[in-house]
Amino acid sequence: MGRLVMLVIGALLGLFVLFNFLLPMLAGLIKIALIIGVVALVVFITVTVVGKSRS
């Protein structure tokens, strides 16, 4: 019986860690990656436009 109780407590603790720490951290990393991607796209478009206007 004690083993079953510890299994349930461990599963609940694992879900707690997953939803309170890991998923928000992954969401933050995805947000940062999107921001870096948008900045890189703007820089690429700017360099392309300036390069074509010079020639």
N, C-alpha and C positions, 0 to 999 in steps of 0.2 A: 504493500500500500504506500509506504514511504517513497518507494522508487517511482511510482506513478505520480505522486504529488510533486516530487522534484522534477520529473519530466514536464509536467504542465507548467510549473513555475519557470523552468528554463526556456520553454517555448514562448511563454508570455514575455519574459525578459528579452529574448531574441527579437520578438516583434517590436517591443518598445524601442530597442536600440535601432532597429531598421527604420522605423517610421519617424523617430525623433532626431536621429543624428545622420544616418547615411543618405536618406532620400533628400533632405534639404541641402546637404553638402553637394550631392550630384546635381541638383537643380542650380545651385550657385555656380558650379563649374560649367554647366551648359550655358548659363547666362554670360559668363565671362568669355567663353569661346564664341558665342554669337556676337558680342560686342567687338572682340578682336577681329572677327570675320568681316563685320560691317566696316570697321576702320580700314582694314586692308583693301576692301572693295573700293572704298572712296579714294584711297591713295592710288590704286591701280587705274581707276577711271581718270583721275586728275593727271597722272603721268601720261596716259594715252592721249588725252585731249591736248595737253601742252605739247607733246611730241609731234602730233599731227599738225598743229597750228604753226609750229616752227618751220616745217619743211615746205 
